[in-house]
Amino acid sequence: MPAWLIAQLAQEGVPQEDLQPIIDLETSIEALRSQAQGQGSANRRKRKPPSDILLARLSAVIDLLVKGGYDEAEAAQLVTRRLLAVGVPPPQQGGDARGWKRLLA
């Protein structure tokens, strides 16, 4: 998540304790990026599915984006795009071919 999004949500009155999951997610994504340096994008996409802890944090991020005015589907799509950008595949379970729908499930 870009820093501008965190700043915008804070400016709109979202409390710091509600923003912490999105800050933690950004830190985790940066850590994944640094681990992925030197690996081809094909190898990054072959990683294991996201852990339950990451899914819980992603749910919190989606909730914050919805509080910030995004539609639930838009929020899930934004988060899924970020995951794919760092090589983390969407959840495998959920019954829908679209990764962001599985993330919502």
N, C-alpha and C positions, 0 to 999 in steps of 0.2 A: 504494500500500500504506500502510495507516495506520502511524503511528509506533509504536503499541502492538504491532503484529505484529513489527516489527523488534526492539523491546525484549524481547518474549517469546521470540523465537528466540535472542537473545543470552543471555538468562537460562537458557535450556535448554542452553546450551553450544555453540551454533553459532559457529564461529570468525569473527572480524571479516572475514577475507579471503573467507569464504563469503557473508557478509552484504553485501559491497560491491556486487554486482550489483543487489540489491534496493534499496539506497540510491540507486544511480545511476538505476534505473528510476523511483523516486519523484521524483528531481530532474528527469528528462526529462518525466514526466507533469505536474509543476508548470509546467515551461516551456511545454508544449503548452496548458495551461489559460490561462496568461497571454497566449499568442498568440491563443487562441480568444475572448478577451473582446471583446464587441462583435459577434461573429458569431452568427447564429442557429444553433440546433442542427441544422437541416436542412443548412446549409452545412458544419458541422463533420463531418458523417457522409459527406460527399462527398469527403473527403480520400483521398489515395493510400494503398494498402495499406502495412502496416508494412515498414520496411527490414529487410534481413538482419541488421544489427547489433541492431536492436530485437528481432527474433525470437530471436536468440542470447541476449540479456539476459532475455527472457521465459522461455526454456527454463531458464536458471539460476534464475530466481525460482521456477518450478514445481518444480525439483529441491529448492530450499531448503524450500518448503512441504511437500513429501513427506517430507524429513528431519525437519520439525517435526511430523509426524504426520498430515498431510492425505492423503487418497486422491488418486491421480493425477488422476482425473476432477474431483474437487472443486477441486483446485489450479488446473487449467486453466480451470474455470468462473469461479473468483474473478478470475483474471488477465484473462480475456475480458471479464468485466463491467466491470472497471476501464478496459480499453481502450475499450470502447463508451461508457463514461461521459464520456471525454474526446474522443470523436469519432474514434477510430482504429478502422477496421474490422478484423475478423479476416482472416487470410490467405485469399486467393481459391483457392489450390490445396489439395487434401487429400481431395477426393472425398466429403465428408460435408456435409450441409446445415447441421449445427450448427457454429457458429464455433469453439467450444472444442475440438471433435474435430479440426478442421483445424489448430488451434494445436498440439495434441499431435502431429499427423503431422509 
